[in-house]
């Protein structure tokens, strides 16, 4: 089931219906991960990064991040073929400016072909 976002509302603060929708959508995505997300999750748990707590489908601001490590202020996104790379990079820069979170992006194909290479890139970013 794909949830529809609530209509935008003015004022109110505190996130309101959008925040609730994001949390519900993140829960749905955690319960139904894609194969590349599963592969990366298992690899992260078995790697030398196991001491860092990565959250799956974490809600930060108005975004759902595939993997987020609060200690390292690092997010890892795994993108399918429907993502607009240019728009994603612009949004990532905005998150980095506003929240100080670095975002690494990998395609589904990169994760499926070379999960160890993806892990090496994440390890380098954490150092």
KOLDOMAR-275183 format. One line per 5 residues: number of its first residue (from 1); their letters; for each residue x, y, z of N, C-alpha, C, O. Coordinates in pm, 1 decimal. Example, Ala and Ser with C-alpha at 12.3 -4.5 7.8 and 13.67 -1.06 7.14 Angstrom:
1) AS) 1319.0,-569.0,780.0,1230.0,-450.0,780.0,1320.0,-330.0,780.0,1423.6,-331.9,846.5 ~ 1285.0,-225.0,708.0,1367.0,-106.0,714.0,1290.0,3.0,787.0,1340.9,113.8,803.9
//
This chain:
1) XXXXX) 83.7,-117.3,0.0,0.0,0.0,0.0,88.3,123.7,0.0,175.5,136.0,86.0 ~ 69.1,213.3,-91.2,144.4,338.3,-96.0,57.2,449.7,-40.1,-53.3,474.4,-88.4 ~ 108.0,515.6,60.9,33.8,622.6,124.6,49.5,752.2,46.6,156.1,780.8,-7.8 ~ -57.8,830.2,41.7,-52.0,961.2,-23.3,-19.4,1065.5,81.8,-72.6,1060.7,192.7 ~ 69.0,1161.5,47.6,99.2,1265.6,145.7,-21.9,1354.9,169.5,-104.4,1373.8,80.1
6) XXXXX) -32.2,1409.9,290.8,-144.1,1499.5,318.2,-125.8,1629.7,242.6,-14.4,1662.7,201.8 ~ -233.8,1704.0,223.4,-220.3,1833.6,155.5,-139.4,1929.5,242.1,-145.1,1921.6,364.8 ~ -63.3,2020.7,179.1,16.0,2115.0,257.7,-74.4,2205.4,341.3,-185.9,2238.8,301.4 ~ -22.8,2244.3,458.8,-96.4,2330.8,549.9,-9.5,2448.7,587.0,112.4,2435.2,597.5 ~ -68.7,2560.8,606.4,7.7,2677.9,647.2,8.4,2688.6,799.0,-89.7,2657.4,866.5
11) XXXXX) 124.9,2734.7,851.3,134.5,2760.5,995.2,129.0,2633.5,1076.0,140.8,2524.0,1021.0 ~ 111.4,2646.3,1204.3,95.9,2529.4,1290.8,226.5,2479.9,1347.1,233.2,2447.7,1465.7 ~ 331.9,2472.4,1265.8,461.8,2424.9,1312.6,453.6,2281.5,1362.6,347.6,2219.3,1356.4 ~ 563.3,2229.6,1411.3,566.7,2097.5,1472.2,552.5,1981.1,1377.0,545.3,1866.7,1422.0 ~ 548.2,2004.9,1249.5,543.6,1894.4,1154.0,404.1,1860.8,1108.3,381.6,1841.7,988.8
16) XXXXX) 309.3,1853.0,1200.2,170.0,1826.3,1166.4,151.8,1698.8,1087.2,224.6,1601.6,1107.5 ~ 53.5,1698.5,995.5,21.6,1576.4,922.3,136.2,1527.6,833.7,149.1,1407.1,812.4 ~ 219.8,1618.0,781.4,330.8,1574.2,696.8,426.5,1487.4,777.8,469.5,1382.5,729.9 ~ 460.0,1528.3,897.4,552.2,1452.0,982.5,495.2,1312.8,1010.7,567.3,1213.3,1002.7 ~ 366.9,1305.8,1043.3,302.8,1177.0,1068.0,303.8,1089.3,944.0,328.3,968.9,951.8
21) XXXXX) 276.7,1151.4,828.8,279.1,1076.4,703.4,418.7,1023.1,675.5,434.2,907.9,634.8 ~ 521.6,1106.8,697.2,659.3,1063.0,673.7,694.6,944.1,762.6,756.7,848.2,716.7 ~ 655.7,950.1,888.0,684.8,837.8,979.1,614.8,709.6,935.4,673.3,601.4,939.2 ~ 489.6,723.0,894.2,415.0,605.1,847.9,477.3,547.8,720.5,490.5,426.3,705.7 ~ 515.1,636.2,629.8,579.5,592.3,504.3,713.5,526.2,533.9,745.8,424.0,473.4
26) XXXXX) 792.1,582.0,625.5,920.7,523.0,662.8,900.1,383.8,722.1,976.4,291.9,692.1 ~ 797.9,367.5,805.8,768.0,235.6,864.3,734.9,135.6,754.1,781.1,21.5,756.8 ~ 654.5,179.2,657.1,619.2,92.5,545.1,745.0,51.3,466.9,759.9,-64.4,427.6 ~ 834.8,148.2,445.1,957.4,120.1,369.5,1051.8,27.6,447.8,1119.1,-56.0,387.5 ~ 1057.6,41.0,580.0,1140.2,-49.7,661.9,1088.5,-192.2,652.5,1166.6,-287.4,649.6
31) XXXXX) 956.3,-206.7,647.8,895.9,-339.9,642.1,904.2,-403.9,504.1,885.5,-524.9,490.8 ~ 932.0,-323.9,401.2,938.7,-375.3,263.7,1062.1,-320.9,192.0,1048.9,-249.4,92.7 ~ 1181.8,-353.8,240.9,1302.2,-298.0,177.5,1325.7,-358.6,39.4,1285.1,-471.2,10.7 ~ 1391.9,-280.7,-44.3,1431.1,-333.1,-174.9,1547.7,-429.3,-155.0,1610.7,-429.8,-49.2 ~ 1576.2,-509.4,-255.1,1688.1,-604.1,-244.5,1821.7,-531.7,-222.4,1899.8,-576.1,-138.2
36) XXXXX) 1851.6,-421.8,-294.5,1976.5,-350.6,-266.6,1983.3,-295.8,-123.0,2089.4,-298.8,-60.6 ~ 1870.4,-245.8,-71.0,1869.9,-196.6,66.8,1896.7,-309.9,165.3,1971.6,-291.6,261.3 ~ 1836.0,-428.1,142.6,1862.0,-543.4,229.0,2009.0,-580.6,224.7,2071.5,-603.2,328.4 ~ 2063.7,-587.0,104.9,2203.5,-626.3,88.6,2296.8,-529.9,161.8,2389.3,-572.8,230.9 ~ 2272.4,-399.4,146.6,2357.4,-301.1,213.8,2338.3,-306.5,365.1,2435.7,-293.9,439.2
41) XXXXX) 2217.1,-324.7,411.8,2189.8,-333.5,555.2,2266.0,-450.3,617.9,2330.0,-433.9,721.7 ~ 2259.6,-566.7,556.1,2331.7,-682.8,609.3,2481.9,-659.3,605.6,2553.4,-696.8,698.6 ~ 2529.6,-597.5,498.5,2673.3,-569.6,487.3,2718.2,-470.1,594.3,2825.1,-486.9,653.0 ~ 2638.6,-367.8,620.0,2673.0,-270.9,724.9,2680.6,-338.8,860.9,2771.5,-311.5,939.3 ~ 2586.6,-426.0,888.6,2583.1,-493.7,1018.8,2700.4,-587.8,1038.2,2743.7,-609.3,1151.4
46) XXXXX) 2753.3,-645.1,929.5,2864.3,-740.1,939.2,2999.9,-673.9,920.2,3102.6,-740.9,930.7 ~ 3002.8,-543.6,892.4,3127.6,-476.6,858.5,3193.9,-414.8,980.7,3142.5,-423.2,1092.3 ~ 3309.7,-352.0,957.4,3377.3,-280.9,1065.1,3300.1,-156.5,1107.3,3340.5,-88.3,1201.5 ~ 3190.9,-126.0,1040.1,3104.5,-15.3,1078.5,2995.5,-58.9,1175.9,2910.0,21.3,1213.3 ~ 2998.0,-185.0,1216.8,2893.4,-237.9,1304.6,2885.6,-161.4,1436.6,2780.4,-159.6,1500.5
51) XXXXX) 2995.7,-98.2,1478.4,2993.6,-22.4,1604.2,2914.7,108.5,1591.7,2877.1,168.3,1692.5 ~ 2890.0,152.3,1468.9,2809.1,271.9,1446.4,2664.3,230.0,1425.6,2636.4,134.0,1353.9 ~ 2573.7,301.2,1487.7,2432.7,266.5,1473.3,2374.3,339.1,1352.6,2356.6,460.9,1354.3 ~ 2345.2,263.4,1249.4,2275.3,316.6,1132.9,2126.8,286.9,1150.3,2088.4,173.6,1179.3 ~ 2045.4,387.3,1132.7,1900.4,369.9,1135.5,1851.7,351.4,993.3,1899.4,417.1,900.7
56) XXXXX) 1756.9,262.0,977.1,1697.3,240.6,844.9,1574.5,327.8,830.7,1492.7,337.3,922.2 ~ 1561.9,391.6,715.1,1446.2,474.4,682.1,1418.5,575.0,793.2,1309.3,578.6,849.8 ~ 1518.7,656.1,823.1,1509.2,758.0,928.2,1445.4,885.4,874.0,1479.6,930.4,764.7 ~ 1354.3,942.9,948.9,1291.4,1069.2,912.0,1374.8,1182.3,970.8,1391.1,1192.7,1092.3 ~ 1427.3,1266.8,882.6,1505.3,1384.8,923.2,1447.0,1503.9,848.6,1451.2,1509.0,725.7
61) XXXXX) 1392.9,1598.9,922.6,1328.0,1712.1,858.1,1212.0,1662.7,774.2,1126.7,1588.8,823.3 ~ 1208.0,1702.2,649.7,1102.4,1658.4,557.9,1151.2,1552.0,461.5,1103.2,1543.3,348.5 ~ 1246.6,1470.8,505.8,1304.7,1365.6,421.1,1302.4,1231.8,493.0,1303.7,1225.0,615.9 ~ 1299.0,1127.1,414.7,1321.5,992.2,465.6,1455.1,948.3,407.6,1471.4,941.5,285.7 ~ 1551.0,918.5,495.3,1684.9,877.5,453.4,1694.4,725.9,463.4,1653.1,668.1,564.0
66) XXXXX) 1748.5,660.4,360.3,1757.2,514.3,360.9,1834.6,462.9,481.7,1787.1,374.3,552.7 ~ 1952.8,517.6,505.3,2034.8,479.8,620.4,2091.0,608.0,680.5,2140.6,694.4,608.2 ~ 2083.4,620.4,812.7,2133.7,741.8,877.2,2208.4,704.3,1004.4,2157.8,628.7,1087.4 ~ 2328.8,757.6,1018.8,2410.5,736.8,1138.0,2423.3,870.6,1210.7,2497.0,958.1,1165.3 ~ 2352.6,888.1,1322.7,2359.0,1015.2,1395.5,2499.9,1047.4,1446.7,2540.2,1163.7,1444.0
71) XXXXX) 2574.7,948.5,1492.8,2708.7,972.2,1547.6,2803.0,1031.0,1443.0,2885.5,1116.7,1474.9 ~ 2791.0,985.5,1318.7,2878.4,1033.4,1211.3,2813.3,1145.7,1130.4,2876.6,1204.9,1043.0 ~ 2685.3,1174.7,1160.4,2607.4,1271.9,1080.6,2620.7,1239.5,932.0,2650.6,1325.7,849.5 ~ 2597.2,1111.6,901.1,2612.6,1060.2,765.9,2487.0,984.3,725.3,2434.9,902.4,801.1 ~ 2439.3,1012.9,604.7,2327.1,939.1,547.7,2375.2,869.0,421.7,2461.3,919.6,349.6
76) XXXXX) 2318.5,752.3,396.5,2348.7,676.4,275.8,2216.5,651.6,204.8,2123.3,595.0,262.0 ~ 2209.7,694.4,80.1,2089.6,676.8,-0.6,2117.5,575.3,-110.4,2223.0,578.2,-173.7 ~ 2021.8,485.4,-132.4,2031.0,386.2,-239.2,1918.3,418.0,-336.6,1800.5,405.8,-303.0 ~ 1955.7,458.9,-457.6,1858.5,508.8,-553.9,1825.7,407.7,-662.4,1913.6,341.6,-717.9 ~ 1696.8,397.9,-690.9,1651.2,318.3,-803.4,1653.9,401.3,-930.7,1701.0,515.1,-930.3
81) XXXXX) 1604.5,345.8,-1037.1,1607.8,411.6,-1167.5,1514.9,530.6,-1181.2,1526.7,605.9,-1277.9 ~ 1422.4,550.4,-1087.1,1326.0,659.3,-1099.2,1374.8,790.0,-1038.8,1306.1,891.6,-1049.1 ~ 1490.7,789.8,-976.8,1541.4,911.0,-912.0,1597.0,1010.4,-1013.4,1659.5,972.3,-1112.3 ~ 1573.1,1136.7,-986.9,1629.8,1246.4,-1065.0,1758.4,1287.3,-994.6,1754.9,1356.6,-892.9 ~ 1871.8,1244.2,-1048.9,2001.6,1263.7,-983.5,2029.6,1411.4,-953.5,2076.2,1445.2,-844.7
86) XXXXX) 2001.4,1497.7,-1049.2,2029.8,1640.6,-1030.3,1946.2,1697.4,-915.1,1998.8,1768.4,-829.4 ~ 1818.8,1666.8,-913.2,1731.2,1715.9,-805.9,1774.8,1659.5,-670.4,1772.7,1730.2,-569.6 ~ 1814.0,1532.6,-668.7,1859.4,1470.6,-543.8,1984.0,1539.4,-489.9,1993.0,1565.4,-370.0 ~ 2079.4,1568.9,-576.3,2203.6,1634.6,-534.3,2173.9,1773.3,-477.5,2234.6,1814.7,-378.7 ~ 2080.2,1844.8,-540.1,2041.7,1977.1,-489.1,1977.7,1965.9,-350.8,2008.4,2045.0,-261.6
91) XXXXX) 1890.1,1869.1,-332.8,1825.8,1847.9,-202.5,1927.7,1803.9,-98.2,1919.0,1843.1,18.1 ~ 2024.6,1722.2,-140.2,2129.8,1677.5,-47.1,2210.7,1796.6,3.2,2242.6,1804.7,121.8 ~ 2243.8,1888.9,-87.1,2320.7,2007.6,-48.0,2241.1,2091.6,51.6,2297.8,2148.3,145.0 ~ 2112.0,2099.1,31.8,2025.3,2174.0,123.1,2025.5,2110.1,262.5,2033.5,2180.8,362.9 ~ 2016.7,1977.3,268.9,2019.7,1906.0,396.9,2154.8,1926.6,465.2,2161.4,1945.8,586.6
96) XXXXX) 2261.1,1922.6,387.6,2393.6,1941.1,446.9,2406.6,2081.8,505.9,2459.0,2098.8,616.0 ~ 2359.5,2180.9,433.2,2364.9,2318.6,484.9,2278.0,2334.9,609.3,2322.2,2392.1,708.9 ~ 2155.8,2285.3,603.9,2059.2,2307.8,711.9,2085.4,2221.9,835.6,2068.0,2268.6,948.2 ~ 2127.3,2096.1,815.1,2137.8,2003.6,927.7,2278.1,1948.4,948.9,2302.8,1879.1,1047.6 ~ 2369.6,1978.0,858.4,2506.2,1929.1,873.5,2521.8,1780.3,847.0,2617.8,1718.8,893.3
101) XXXXX) 2429.1,1722.3,773.4,2433.4,1578.6,742.7,2494.0,1559.4,603.7,2445.0,1614.6,505.2 ~ 2602.0,1479.9,597.3,2658.9,1444.5,466.8,2577.4,1328.9,409.9,2535.0,1239.2,482.7 ~ 2556.6,1332.6,279.7,2478.8,1226.4,215.1,2561.7,1163.2,105.7,2611.7,1231.4,16.2 ~ 2575.8,1031.6,113.7,2640.2,953.3,8.4,2529.8,886.1,-71.6,2434.2,833.7,-14.4 ~ 2542.9,887.6,-203.5,2443.3,826.6,-290.8,2504.0,715.2,-373.1,2612.9,728.6,-429.0
106) XXXXX) 2431.4,605.3,-379.4,2470.8,491.8,-461.3,2347.8,443.4,-536.8,2235.3,455.7,-488.2 ~ 2369.1,389.4,-653.2,2256.8,334.4,-729.4,2231.8,190.3,-684.1,2317.1,127.4,-621.7 ~ 2114.1,140.7,-716.8,2083.6,0.1,-688.8,2189.3,-89.9,-752.4,2236.1,-185.6,-690.7 ~ 2226.4,-58.1,-876.9,2324.8,-138.9,-949.0,2459.9,-141.3,-879.6,2523.9,-246.3,-872.8 ~ 2504.4,-27.0,-827.7,2632.9,-23.0,-756.7,2630.1,-114.0,-634.2,2726.0,-186.4,-607.6
111) XXXXX) 2520.5,-109.6,-560.8,2509.6,-194.4,-442.0,2505.5,-341.7,-482.0,2571.9,-424.2,-419.3 ~ 2429.8,-375.4,-583.7,2415.6,-515.1,-623.9,2545.0,-570.2,-683.4,2578.9,-686.3,-660.5 ~ 2618.2,-487.4,-760.2,2742.0,-534.3,-823.8,2861.0,-537.4,-728.5,2944.7,-627.3,-736.5 ~ 2868.8,-439.1,-637.9,2989.7,-426.2,-556.5,2958.3,-368.5,-418.8,2996.8,-255.6,-388.4 ~ 2888.9,-445.1,-336.4,2853.2,-397.1,-203.1,2978.5,-368.9,-120.0,2977.2,-279.8,-35.0
116) XXXXX) 3086.4,-443.6,-143.4,3209.9,-417.7,-68.4,3272.1,-283.7,-107.5,3328.8,-215.2,-22.4 ~ 3262.4,-246.0,-233.1,3310.1,-114.9,-276.2,3226.8,-2.6,-214.5,3280.3,101.8,-177.2 ~ 3097.6,-24.3,-204.0,3009.9,73.6,-139.0,3048.9,87.0,7.9,3056.4,198.1,60.5 ~ 3073.8,-25.9,74.2,3117.5,-21.7,214.6,3249.1,54.2,229.5,3265.3,132.9,322.7 ~ 3342.2,30.9,138.6,3470.4,103.7,145.9,3448.2,254.4,136.0,3511.8,331.4,208.0
121) XXXXX) 3359.0,296.5,47.8,3329.6,439.4,33.4,3267.0,495.7,161.3,3297.8,607.9,201.4 ~ 3180.1,418.5,224.3,3117.1,462.4,349.7,3221.1,471.5,461.0,3220.6,566.2,539.5 ~ 3311.0,371.8,467.4,3416.9,372.2,568.3,3505.8,494.4,550.9,3542.6,559.0,649.0 ~ 3540.3,526.1,427.7,3622.6,644.9,401.1,3550.7,772.5,446.0,3614.1,863.8,498.8 ~ 3421.0,779.1,425.7,3345.0,898.3,464.1,3337.0,914.5,616.2,3326.8,1026.2,666.9
126) XX) 3341.6,803.6,687.3,3331.5,807.0,834.0,3463.6,848.2,896.9,3465.1,904.6,1006.3 ~ 3573.5,821.0,829.8,3705.7,853.6,886.1,3726.5,999.7,902.2,3832.4,1042.3,948.2
//
